[in-house]
Amino acid sequence: MFLSKRCVSITAIFLSGSRLVRSQGGKIIGKTNVALGIRKCGALNEQYQNVFGWGPGDPASPPIGYVGIRNKKPYTDSKNNIFAAGTITGVDRFASIGYGRNEGWSAGTYAPSLSGDNYPQWCGDNGHFAPAPFNMKSCTIRANKQQTKAISTMFCRMKGEQKDFLKVRHKYAPVNGQPNLYRVTVIIQNKSTVTYDDVRYFRMFDWDIDPTPYSEYITHQGTTCSDVASSKNNGFCHPDPNAACDPIDPVNGAGDFTDLGYFDHGSTFEFKIGSLKPRQTKRIKFYYGLSHPDGGGTTALNKILSALNSVGANVYSLGKSDSFHPNLNPTGKPYTFAFGYKCSKKLPLEEDVVGPQDARKKTSAVLQNNYSWINRNKNINCMTDPEILCTGGNRIEGLLQCPRSCAGHCADDETVCAGDGDIDCDNYQLRFACWDTCGLCYQDEGTCPSPADNVFSLEGKKRITTASSVEDYDGVVANPPTDYVLRFTIEPTGLVAGYSSIIHFTTGKNCCGYGTRVPGVWFDGEETDRLFVVTGHDANGNAYLYSAELALNIESNVEILVVGTKSTLSVNGVVVSTMIIGDRSPLSDVKVFIGSPWYTAADAFISNVYFGPA
C-alpha cells in the first residue's frame, strides 16, 4: 500500500520548527511552451495570477488554484482534442496546506551522526508543509518586466541562532533556442566563519500529470552520477532532510527505472555540492520542462528527451500520465514533463557498477557519445534502438558498449560462439565469453589493433552548448595530423552578440600560440552567421579566414582543408577563402570542444563532424 498525500502531511507537519517567514507574493513567469509559478522562497506552486491572459480567474474547471509547471500555450492534437493554455499541469497544485503543492527544495550541511540527525543545519521551502518556509531569516523574489525570468534569494538561519549559515539563490530563466525547458541555477554561499565539509541540495516534486493527476508513469535515469547522493520515487518528502523519506515503491523506487507505475508518486534527488569555505559560493543547474507531440510525428516523449540531450542533462526524471495504461504510454502524450541535471563527470556504464552479467536490461538513457573502441566512426551508443544495436554489422559494438540493451535481441549463442569463439567483424578479431542471451565481448589481446588516435568524429545532431570548464571537452585526439581535414554540417538558428564558439581544437588554452586553435571555428563578433576560422601554424597561432554569411535555419556543409602551405575553407562544396600558412609542428593530446569554455556557444546545431588526416 503506497503512502497517500494526506498521510504524509499529517506526519510531517510536526517536524522541525523554523523562523516563520511567509512565502507569499511569488511570481508567475513563462516563455514559449513553459509557465512556472515560483513561491517567494524558491519552491514552485504559486497562487494563480492572470499574467498571460489565461482569464480573470483560474483557467481550468474545476479551479486548480496554483501554478507549478504548466503549458503556457494551447495545443490541439491530431484528434482535435484541445488543451487550453494553462490547463495542463505537471506538479501537485491544490490550494490547501497539508494536501497538495508538493514541490520544494532544501539545502543543508551533511555530517553523519549516531542520533540520525545527519543534517545539523538546513533550510528549505515546500508549499505542502506548514509552516513553510523553514529555517529562514528572510526571502525575496523579483521578476523581469517580460515575466520570463525570476530570482529568489533566501538567507538561512537555524532557530535560536543569531547568524545566517547559508545564502541560497534560485535563478529561473528560459533556455535559449529550447522552447520546452527552463533552467534553474542554484547559487549557494557559506555565510558562516567555518568551513562546511559537505553541503547537499535536495529537490523534491510530486508528478501530477494531467489528465490523470494522481496516477503516473515515472522514469529515473542517470542516478549513478557521482553528484547524486540519493534518489527515490517519492515526491512527498519533507524539506527537513533528517525526516525519514523512503521510496514509495520499496523494491524498484531507488536508482534507475523506466515507466514505474501507474500510481501517485514523484521524485526526490539529493545532490552533493561539496565543501564550502567561509564566503565561498558554488552553483548547480537543473532544468524543468514539458513537451507535447508535434505535427511531424515526433512524440512528446522523444521531444523532451531531445530537449534534455541538447543541454547535456543525463540525469533526469520523466513524468507521464497513465491515460494509455496498461501500455506504459510509450509516446508520453498528451504531455511529458521532465526534471533534468547534467552530471559533472562522465556517467559510469551500468556494467561498470554491477558487473556485465547483471547489467542485462534495456535503457532509455539520454544519448551519449562514448562510442565503443571497435569503430568510432559509427554512431553506436546506448540510445540506439536495440534492434539496430544488437544485430547485423553493429552487433559487436552493441555488445561491447551496452550489453544490457541487447538482452532479447541477440542471435543464438551457439551461432555466435561456435568453434573457438572467435569471429571477424570489420577486420577486428573478438572473442566471446557467452552467457544466456548475449555474449560479453572483450578485446582479444595480441590480435586487436588499437583504435585510431588521429581521428575525431561525431555523427548525429547536437545543439552546441558552452563547455563548463577546460575539462568539459567532447574528445581528445592523441596524435593529430599536421595535414588535416575538418568537415561538419552546421545549422544556425539564431544570432549571438560577440564571437560564438562552434568547434575548437586546442592543447589546452584559448589563444594565441600555436596549438591553441588547430583549428577553431566561430561565428564572427558582429551578430552575423559568418564563419571565423583559425588554422594556426608555428609562426602564427591565430591565422584566420572568413566565409560569407550562412543562412539561418538551413544546414550548410563546411570543410576546412589544411595541406602543406595552404589552408582552404569551403561551404557546400564551393571554395570561399584560402590563405598561405607556415609549418606546423606535431602536437599531442589535442582536446576537442563543441562549444568552448571561453566563448558563448553558437546558437546552432552541429552534425556529421569528422576530423582526420587529409
C-alpha positions as CSV (number, residue, x, y, z in Angstrom):
1,M,0.0,0.0,0.0
2,F,1.5,3.3,-1.1
3,L,1.6,6.3,1.1
4,S,-1.0,8.9,0.4
5,K,-0.6,12.7,0.3
6,R,-2.8,13.2,3.2
7,C,-0.9,10.7,5.4
8,V,2.4,12.5,4.6
9,S,1.0,15.9,5.6
10,I,-0.3,14.6,8.9
11,T,3.1,13.2,10.0
12,A,5.3,15.9,8.5
13,I,3.5,18.9,10.0
14,F,5.0,18.2,13.4
15,L,8.6,18.1,12.3
16,S,11.4,20.6,13.0
17,G,10.4,24.2,13.6
18,S,11.7,27.3,11.9
19,R,11.6,31.0,11.9
20,L,8.3,31.9,10.4
21,V,8.8,33.7,7.1
22,R,5.7,33.8,4.9
23,S,6.3,32.7,1.3
24,Q,3.6,35.0,-0.2
25,G,3.9,37.3,-3.1
26,G,5.6,34.9,-5.6
27,K,5.8,35.3,-9.4
28,I,4.3,33.6,-12.4
29,I,6.8,33.5,-15.3
30,G,6.9,31.8,-18.7
31,K,8.2,31.8,-22.2
32,T,7.3,29.8,-25.3
33,N,5.8,26.5,-24.1
34,V,6.5,26.6,-20.4
35,A,5.0,28.5,-17.5
36,L,6.2,28.3,-13.9
37,G,4.7,29.6,-10.6
38,I,7.5,30.4,-8.2
39,R,7.0,31.0,-4.5
40,K,8.7,33.9,-2.7
41,C,11.2,31.4,-1.1
42,G,12.1,29.5,-4.3
43,A,9.8,26.4,-4.5
44,L,7.2,26.1,-7.2
45,N,3.3,26.3,-6.9
46,E,2.4,29.9,-6.6
47,Q,-1.2,31.1,-6.4
48,Y,-2.7,31.7,-9.8
49,Q,-2.2,35.2,-11.3
50,N,-3.6,36.3,-14.6
51,V,-0.2,37.1,-16.2
52,F,-0.5,35.5,-19.6
53,G,-4.2,36.3,-20.4
54,W,-5.5,32.9,-19.5
55,G,-8.5,34.6,-17.9
56,P,-9.6,36.6,-14.9
57,G,-9.7,33.5,-12.8
58,D,-8.2,30.1,-12.9
59,P,-8.2,28.7,-16.5
60,A,-9.3,25.2,-15.5
61,S,-12.6,23.9,-14.4
62,P,-12.8,22.9,-11.7
63,P,-10.3,25.5,-10.4
64,I,-6.7,24.4,-9.9
65,G,-5.8,27.3,-7.7
66,Y,-2.0,27.2,-8.0
67,V,0.6,27.2,-10.8
68,G,3.5,24.8,-10.6
69,I,4.6,23.8,-14.2
70,R,2.0,24.3,-16.9
71,N,1.6,24.6,-20.6
72,K,1.9,28.3,-21.4
73,K,0.4,27.9,-24.9
74,P,-2.7,26.0,-26.1
75,Y,-2.3,22.7,-28.1
76,T,-4.6,20.8,-30.4
77,D,-3.7,17.2,-31.0
78,S,-4.2,15.1,-34.2
79,K,-7.7,14.1,-33.0
80,N,-8.7,17.8,-32.5
81,N,-8.6,17.5,-28.7
82,I,-7.9,21.0,-27.4
83,F,-5.7,21.6,-24.4
84,A,-6.2,25.3,-23.5
85,A,-3.2,27.4,-22.3
86,G,-2.6,26.9,-18.6
87,T,-4.7,23.8,-18.2
88,I,-2.1,21.0,-18.2
89,T,-0.1,20.9,-15.1
90,G,2.8,18.7,-14.1
91,V,3.3,19.0,-10.3
92,D,0.8,19.0,-7.5
93,R,-1.1,22.2,-7.3
94,F,-4.0,22.2,-4.9
95,A,-4.6,25.1,-2.7
96,S,-4.9,23.8,0.9
97,I,-1.8,23.4,3.1
98,G,-1.4,19.8,4.1
99,Y,-3.0,18.5,0.9
100,G,-1.0,19.2,-2.3
101,R,1.5,21.6,-3.6
102,N,4.3,19.0,-3.3
103,E,7.3,20.7,-4.9
104,G,10.2,22.1,-2.9
105,W,13.8,22.3,-2.1
106,S,16.2,22.2,0.8
107,A,19.9,22.8,1.4
108,G,22.0,21.7,4.3
109,T,25.3,20.7,5.8
110,Y,25.9,16.9,6.0
111,A,27.6,15.4,9.0
112,P,26.8,11.7,9.8
113,S,25.6,11.3,13.4
114,L,24.7,8.4,15.6
115,S,21.5,10.2,16.5
116,G,20.3,10.0,12.9
117,D,20.2,13.8,12.5
118,N,22.8,13.8,9.8
119,Y,22.0,17.4,8.6
120,P,22.6,19.7,11.6
121,Q,21.9,22.8,9.6
122,W,19.3,23.0,6.9
123,C,16.7,25.3,5.3
124,G,14.1,24.8,2.6
125,D,10.7,25.6,1.2
126,N,7.7,23.5,0.1
127,G,4.1,24.7,0.0
128,H,2.8,21.3,1.1
129,F,4.1,21.7,4.6
130,A,3.3,24.2,7.3
131,P,4.8,26.5,8.4
132,A,7.0,26.7,5.2
133,P,9.5,28.1,4.6
134,F,11.8,26.5,7.1
135,N,14.9,28.0,9.0
136,M,15.0,31.2,7.0
137,K,15.7,34.7,8.2
138,S,14.3,36.3,5.0
139,C,13.4,35.6,1.4
140,T,12.7,37.9,-1.5
141,I,11.7,37.4,-5.2
142,R,11.8,39.6,-8.3
143,A,11.0,39.1,-11.9
144,N,11.8,41.0,-15.1
145,K,9.2,43.1,-16.8
146,Q,8.6,40.5,-19.5
147,Q,7.7,37.9,-16.8
148,T,10.2,35.4,-18.3
149,K,12.8,35.3,-15.6
150,A,12.8,35.4,-11.8
151,I,15.3,35.3,-8.9
152,S,14.5,34.2,-5.4
153,T,17.0,35.0,-2.6
154,M,17.0,33.3,0.8
155,F,19.1,33.8,4.0
156,C,19.1,30.7,6.1
157,R,19.3,30.7,9.8
158,M,18.6,28.0,12.3
159,K,16.0,28.6,15.0
160,G,17.6,30.2,18.1
161,E,20.8,31.2,16.2
162,Q,22.0,34.8,15.7
163,K,23.8,34.4,12.4
164,D,23.0,33.1,8.9
165,F,24.7,29.9,7.8
166,L,23.8,29.9,4.1
167,K,22.6,32.2,1.4
168,V,20.7,30.4,-1.4
169,R,19.5,31.9,-4.6
170,H,17.4,30.3,-7.3
171,K,17.6,31.9,-10.8
172,Y,14.8,30.7,-13.2
173,A,15.4,31.5,-16.9
174,P,14.3,30.0,-20.2
175,V,16.9,28.1,-22.2
176,N,17.8,29.9,-25.4
177,G,16.7,28.1,-28.5
178,Q,14.9,25.4,-26.5
179,P,11.1,26.2,-26.1
180,N,10.4,23.2,-23.8
181,L,12.9,23.9,-21.0
182,Y,13.5,26.3,-18.1
183,R,16.9,26.4,-16.4
184,V,17.2,26.7,-12.6
185,T,20.6,27.9,-11.4
186,V,21.0,27.4,-7.7
187,I,23.7,29.6,-6.0
188,I,24.8,28.6,-2.5
189,Q,27.1,30.7,-0.4
190,N,28.6,29.9,3.0
191,K,27.7,32.8,5.3
192,S,29.4,31.5,8.4
193,T,33.0,31.7,9.6
194,V,33.7,28.0,9.4
195,T,34.2,25.6,6.5
196,Y,31.4,23.2,5.7
197,D,32.9,19.9,4.5
198,D,29.9,18.5,2.8
199,V,26.9,20.6,1.6
200,R,23.9,19.0,0.0
201,Y,20.9,20.3,-2.1
202,F,17.6,18.5,-2.4
203,R,14.8,18.9,-4.9
204,M,11.5,17.1,-4.4
205,F,8.4,17.1,-6.6
206,D,5.2,15.1,-6.9
207,W,4.5,14.5,-10.6
208,D,0.8,15.0,-11.2
209,I,0.4,14.8,-14.9
210,D,-3.0,15.7,-16.4
211,P,-5.4,14.2,-17.4
212,T,-4.6,11.6,-14.6
213,P,-3.0,13.8,-11.9
214,Y,-2.9,11.0,-9.3
215,S,-1.6,8.2,-11.5
216,E,1.6,8.4,-13.4
217,Y,4.4,6.5,-15.0
218,I,7.8,7.8,-13.9
219,T,11.3,7.2,-15.3
220,H,14.6,7.9,-13.5
221,Q,17.9,7.7,-15.4
222,G,21.5,8.7,-14.7
223,T,21.3,8.2,-10.9
224,T,24.7,6.6,-10.9
225,C,26.1,10.1,-11.4
226,S,28.7,10.8,-8.8
227,D,27.0,14.1,-8.0
228,V,23.8,12.2,-6.9
229,A,23.9,11.1,-3.2
230,S,20.4,9.6,-3.4
231,S,17.2,9.4,-5.5
232,K,13.8,7.9,-4.9
233,N,10.3,7.8,-6.4
234,N,8.8,9.9,-3.6
235,G,7.8,13.5,-4.2
236,F,6.2,13.9,-0.8
237,C,9.4,14.2,1.2
238,H,9.6,17.0,3.9
239,P,12.3,19.7,3.3
240,D,13.9,18.5,6.6
241,P,16.5,16.1,5.3
242,N,16.6,14.5,8.8
243,A,13.0,13.3,8.3
244,A,12.5,9.7,7.1
245,C,11.6,9.5,3.5
246,D,11.8,6.2,1.7
247,P,10.9,5.2,-1.9
248,I,7.2,4.8,-2.3
249,D,8.0,1.6,-4.2
250,P,10.5,-0.1,-1.8
251,V,11.6,-2.6,-4.4
252,N,12.0,-0.6,-7.6
253,G,11.8,3.0,-6.5
254,A,15.5,3.8,-6.0
255,G,18.2,4.1,-8.6
256,D,17.4,3.9,-12.3
257,F,14.0,2.6,-13.5
258,T,11.7,3.1,-16.5
259,D,8.0,3.6,-16.6
260,L,7.4,2.8,-12.9
261,G,3.7,2.9,-12.1
262,Y,1.0,3.5,-12.5
263,F,0.2,5.1,-9.2
264,D,0.7,8.5,-7.4
265,H,4.4,9.3,-6.9
266,G,7.2,11.7,-7.8
267,S,10.9,12.2,-7.3
268,T,13.4,13.4,-4.7
269,F,17.1,13.9,-5.7
270,E,19.9,14.7,-3.3
271,F,22.9,16.4,-4.9
272,K,26.4,16.7,-3.5
273,I,27.6,20.3,-3.6
274,G,30.9,19.6,-1.8
275,S,32.9,21.7,0.7
276,L,32.3,25.4,1.2
277,K,34.8,27.7,2.8
278,P,33.6,30.9,4.5
279,R,32.1,33.3,1.9
280,Q,32.7,30.7,-0.8
281,T,29.9,30.2,-3.4
282,K,29.1,27.2,-5.6
283,R,26.4,26.6,-8.2
284,I,24.4,23.8,-9.7
285,K,22.0,23.9,-12.6
286,F,19.0,21.8,-13.3
287,Y,16.0,22.0,-15.7
288,Y,12.3,21.8,-15.6
289,G,10.3,21.3,-18.8
290,L,7.4,19.8,-20.7
291,S,6.5,18.8,-24.3
292,H,3.6,17.8,-26.4
293,P,3.7,15.9,-29.8
294,D,4.4,17.9,-32.9
295,G,2.7,17.7,-36.3
296,G,5.6,15.9,-37.8
297,G,5.1,12.7,-35.9
298,T,7.6,13.4,-33.1
299,T,6.3,12.1,-29.8
300,A,6.1,14.1,-26.7
301,L,8.5,11.7,-25.0
302,N,11.1,12.0,-27.8
303,K,10.8,15.8,-27.8
304,I,11.5,16.2,-24.1
305,L,14.4,13.6,-24.4
306,S,15.8,15.7,-27.2
307,A,15.5,18.8,-25.2
308,L,17.3,17.3,-22.3
309,N,20.0,16.0,-24.6
310,S,20.5,19.5,-26.1
311,V,21.6,20.8,-22.6
312,G,23.5,17.6,-21.7
313,A,21.1,16.7,-18.9
314,N,21.9,13.0,-18.5
315,V,20.3,12.7,-15.0
316,Y,16.6,13.0,-15.2
317,S,13.1,12.2,-14.1
318,L,10.2,11.9,-16.6
319,G,6.5,12.0,-15.7
320,K,3.8,10.7,-18.0
321,S,0.1,10.3,-17.4
322,D,-1.4,6.8,-17.3
323,S,-4.0,7.8,-19.9
324,F,-3.0,4.8,-22.0
325,H,-2.3,2.1,-19.4
326,P,-1.6,-0.8,-19.4
327,N,0.6,0.1,-22.4
328,L,3.0,2.4,-20.4
329,N,2.0,5.4,-22.5
330,P,5.0,4.8,-24.9
331,T,4.6,8.2,-26.7
332,G,4.2,10.3,-23.5
333,K,1.0,12.0,-24.8
334,P,-0.6,14.4,-24.3
335,Y,2.3,15.9,-22.4
336,T,5.5,14.6,-20.9
337,F,7.1,16.5,-18.0
338,A,10.8,16.4,-17.1
339,F,13.4,17.4,-14.5
340,G,17.0,17.2,-15.7
341,Y,20.5,17.7,-14.4
342,K,23.9,17.5,-16.2
343,C,26.4,15.3,-14.3
344,S,29.7,16.9,-13.7
345,K,31.6,13.7,-14.7
346,K,31.0,11.0,-17.3
347,L,28.3,8.6,-16.2
348,P,29.6,5.1,-15.4
349,L,28.2,2.3,-17.6
350,E,25.9,0.0,-15.7
351,E,28.2,-2.9,-16.3
352,D,30.9,-0.9,-14.6
353,V,28.8,-0.6,-11.5
354,V,27.1,-4.0,-11.1
355,G,29.2,-6.2,-13.5
356,P,28.3,-7.1,-17.1
357,Q,26.3,-10.2,-16.3
358,D,23.9,-8.3,-14.0
359,A,23.5,-5.4,-16.5
360,R,21.1,-7.0,-18.9
361,K,18.2,-4.6,-19.0
362,K,17.1,-2.1,-21.6
363,T,17.9,1.6,-21.1
364,S,16.4,4.8,-22.3
365,A,19.4,6.9,-21.3
366,V,20.0,10.2,-22.9
367,L,22.3,10.0,-25.9
368,Q,25.9,9.6,-25.0
369,N,28.8,10.0,-27.5
370,N,31.2,7.5,-25.9
371,Y,31.4,5.0,-28.7
372,S,32.9,1.6,-28.5
373,W,36.6,1.1,-29.4
374,I,35.8,-1.0,-32.4
375,N,34.7,1.7,-34.8
376,R,34.4,5.3,-33.5
377,N,33.1,6.5,-36.8
378,K,29.8,4.7,-36.2
379,N,27.0,6.4,-34.2
380,I,26.6,3.4,-31.9
381,N,25.6,4.1,-28.3
382,C,23.1,3.1,-25.6
383,M,20.3,5.1,-27.0
384,T,20.4,3.2,-30.3
385,D,17.4,1.0,-30.9
386,P,18.3,-2.5,-29.7
387,E,17.0,-4.0,-32.9
388,I,19.8,-2.0,-34.7
389,L,22.4,-2.0,-31.9
390,C,22.4,-5.8,-31.4
391,T,22.1,-7.1,-34.9
392,G,23.9,-7.1,-38.3
393,G,27.1,-5.2,-38.7
394,N,26.5,-3.3,-35.4
395,R,26.2,-6.4,-33.3
396,I,29.8,-6.3,-31.9
397,E,29.6,-2.7,-30.9
398,G,26.3,-3.2,-29.2
399,L,27.6,-6.0,-27.1
400,L,30.8,-4.1,-26.2
401,Q,29.1,-0.8,-25.4
402,C,25.7,-1.7,-23.9
403,P,25.3,-5.4,-23.2
404,R,22.3,-4.6,-21.0
405,S,20.5,-3.1,-24.1
406,C,21.0,-6.3,-26.1
407,A,19.0,-8.7,-23.9
408,G,16.3,-10.4,-26.0
409,H,17.7,-9.1,-29.3
410,C,20.9,-11.3,-29.8
411,A,21.4,-14.2,-32.1
412,D,21.6,-17.7,-30.8
413,D,24.7,-18.1,-28.7
414,E,25.6,-21.4,-30.3
415,T,25.9,-19.5,-33.6
416,V,27.8,-16.6,-32.2
417,C,30.1,-18.7,-30.1
418,A,30.7,-21.6,-32.5
419,G,34.1,-23.2,-32.7
420,D,36.8,-21.4,-30.6
421,G,34.6,-18.4,-30.0
422,D,36.5,-16.1,-32.4
423,I,34.6,-14.1,-35.0
424,D,35.7,-11.5,-37.5
425,C,34.0,-8.1,-37.6
426,D,35.3,-5.1,-39.5
427,N,38.7,-6.8,-39.6
428,Y,38.9,-7.0,-35.8
429,Q,39.1,-10.3,-34.0
430,L,36.9,-10.5,-31.0
431,R,36.3,-13.4,-28.6
432,F,33.0,-14.1,-26.8
433,A,32.5,-15.3,-23.2
434,C,28.9,-16.4,-23.6
435,W,26.2,-16.0,-21.1
436,D,22.4,-16.5,-21.5
437,T,21.1,-14.4,-24.4
438,C,24.0,-12.2,-25.0
439,G,27.8,-12.8,-25.2
440,L,30.1,-10.4,-23.4
441,C,32.8,-9.1,-25.8
442,Y,36.3,-8.3,-24.7
443,Q,39.4,-7.3,-26.7
444,D,41.4,-10.4,-27.7
445,E,44.8,-9.2,-26.6
446,G,47.6,-9.6,-29.1
447,T,45.3,-9.7,-32.2
448,C,43.3,-6.5,-31.9
449,P,44.8,-3.2,-33.2
450,S,44.5,-0.1,-31.2
451,P,41.7,2.4,-32.2
452,A,42.7,5.3,-34.4
453,D,44.3,8.0,-32.4
454,N,44.4,10.7,-35.1
455,V,40.7,11.0,-35.7
456,F,37.7,12.6,-34.1
457,S,34.1,12.1,-35.3
458,L,30.6,12.7,-34.2
459,E,27.6,11.6,-36.1
460,G,24.1,12.7,-35.3
461,K,22.9,16.1,-34.5
462,K,23.8,18.1,-31.4
463,R,22.8,21.5,-30.0
464,I,26.1,23.5,-29.4
465,T,26.5,24.4,-25.7
466,T,29.1,26.3,-23.8
467,A,31.6,24.0,-22.0
468,S,31.5,24.4,-18.2
469,S,35.3,24.2,-17.8
470,V,38.5,23.3,-19.7
471,E,37.8,19.7,-18.5
472,D,34.4,19.6,-20.1
473,Y,35.6,18.6,-23.6
474,D,34.0,16.3,-26.1
475,G,37.0,14.2,-27.1
476,V,40.8,14.0,-27.4
477,V,42.9,13.5,-30.5
478,A,46.1,11.8,-29.2
479,N,48.2,12.3,-32.3
480,P,46.5,14.8,-34.6
481,P,47.8,15.0,-38.2
482,T,49.6,18.2,-39.3
483,D,47.9,17.9,-42.7
484,Y,44.2,17.5,-41.9
485,V,40.6,18.0,-42.9
486,L,37.7,19.1,-40.7
487,R,34.2,18.6,-42.0
488,F,30.9,19.3,-40.3
489,T,27.3,20.3,-41.0
490,I,26.1,23.5,-39.3
491,E,22.5,24.8,-38.9
492,P,22.5,28.3,-37.3
493,T,19.2,29.0,-35.5
494,G,19.9,32.5,-34.2
495,L,22.4,35.3,-33.8
496,V,24.7,35.9,-30.8
497,A,26.4,39.1,-29.9
498,G,30.2,38.7,-29.9
499,Y,32.2,35.7,-31.1
500,S,30.3,32.5,-30.5
501,S,32.1,29.1,-30.5
502,I,31.2,26.2,-32.8
503,I,34.2,23.8,-32.5
504,H,37.6,24.3,-31.0
505,F,40.7,22.0,-31.1
506,T,43.4,23.0,-28.6
507,T,46.2,21.7,-26.5
508,G,44.6,23.5,-23.5
509,K,44.4,27.3,-23.9
510,N,42.1,29.6,-25.8
511,C,44.7,31.7,-27.7
512,C,47.0,32.5,-29.4
513,G,50.2,30.4,-29.6
514,Y,50.5,27.5,-32.0
515,G,48.4,24.6,-30.7
516,T,45.6,26.7,-29.2
517,R,43.5,26.8,-32.4
518,V,44.3,23.8,-34.6
519,P,41.7,24.6,-35.9
520,G,39.0,26.7,-34.2
521,V,35.7,27.8,-35.7
522,W,33.4,30.6,-34.5
523,F,30.6,32.8,-35.8
524,D,32.1,36.3,-36.0
525,G,31.6,39.0,-33.4
526,E,29.3,41.2,-35.5
527,E,26.0,39.4,-34.8
528,T,26.1,37.6,-38.2
529,D,26.4,34.0,-39.1
530,R,29.7,34.5,-41.0
531,L,32.3,31.8,-40.1
532,F,35.5,32.9,-38.5
533,V,38.0,30.0,-39.0
534,V,41.5,29.8,-37.4
535,T,44.1,27.3,-38.7
536,G,47.1,28.0,-36.5
537,H,50.7,27.3,-37.5
538,D,54.1,27.7,-35.9
539,A,54.6,31.3,-36.9
540,N,51.0,32.5,-36.2
541,G,48.7,30.5,-33.9
542,N,45.8,32.8,-34.8
543,A,45.8,32.9,-38.7
544,Y,42.2,33.2,-39.8
545,L,39.8,33.0,-42.7
546,Y,36.2,34.3,-43.1
547,S,33.2,33.0,-45.0
548,A,30.2,34.8,-46.3
549,E,27.1,34.7,-44.0
550,L,25.3,31.4,-43.7
551,A,21.5,31.2,-44.0
552,L,19.6,30.8,-40.7
553,N,17.7,27.6,-40.1
554,I,19.3,25.9,-43.1
555,E,22.1,23.3,-42.9
556,S,25.4,24.2,-44.6
557,N,28.3,21.7,-45.2
558,V,31.6,23.1,-44.1
559,E,35.1,21.8,-45.0
560,I,38.4,23.1,-43.7
561,L,41.4,21.6,-45.5
562,V,45.0,22.2,-44.3
563,V,47.6,20.7,-46.6
564,G,51.2,21.8,-47.0
565,T,51.3,25.6,-47.1
566,K,47.7,26.1,-47.9
567,S,44.5,26.5,-45.8
568,T,41.2,26.3,-47.7
569,L,37.6,27.0,-46.4
570,S,34.7,25.5,-48.5
571,V,31.0,25.8,-47.9
572,N,28.6,23.5,-49.7
573,G,31.3,22.3,-52.0
574,V,32.4,25.8,-53.0
575,V,35.8,27.3,-52.0
576,V,35.1,30.6,-50.3
577,S,38.5,31.5,-48.9
578,T,42.2,30.4,-48.9
579,M,45.4,31.6,-47.3
580,I,49.1,30.6,-47.2
581,I,50.3,29.2,-43.9
582,G,53.6,28.1,-42.4
583,D,55.0,24.9,-41.0
584,R,53.1,23.0,-38.2
585,S,55.0,21.0,-35.6
586,P,53.5,17.7,-34.4
587,L,51.1,18.0,-31.4
588,S,49.7,15.5,-29.0
589,D,46.6,15.1,-26.9
590,V,44.6,17.9,-28.5
591,K,41.2,18.5,-26.8
592,V,38.0,18.9,-28.8
593,F,35.3,21.3,-27.6
594,I,31.9,21.6,-29.4
595,G,31.2,24.9,-27.8
596,S,34.3,26.1,-25.8
597,P,34.6,27.3,-22.2
598,W,35.9,30.7,-23.4
599,Y,33.1,31.9,-25.6
600,T,29.3,31.9,-25.7
601,A,28.1,28.9,-27.6
602,A,26.9,29.5,-31.1
603,D,23.1,29.4,-31.4
604,A,23.2,26.4,-33.8
605,F,23.1,22.6,-34.3
606,I,26.2,20.7,-35.5
607,S,26.2,17.3,-37.0
608,N,28.4,14.9,-39.1
609,V,31.7,16.0,-37.6
610,Y,34.9,14.4,-38.9
611,F,38.5,15.4,-38.2
612,G,41.4,13.3,-39.5
613,P,44.2,13.0,-42.0
614,A,43.7,14.9,-45.3
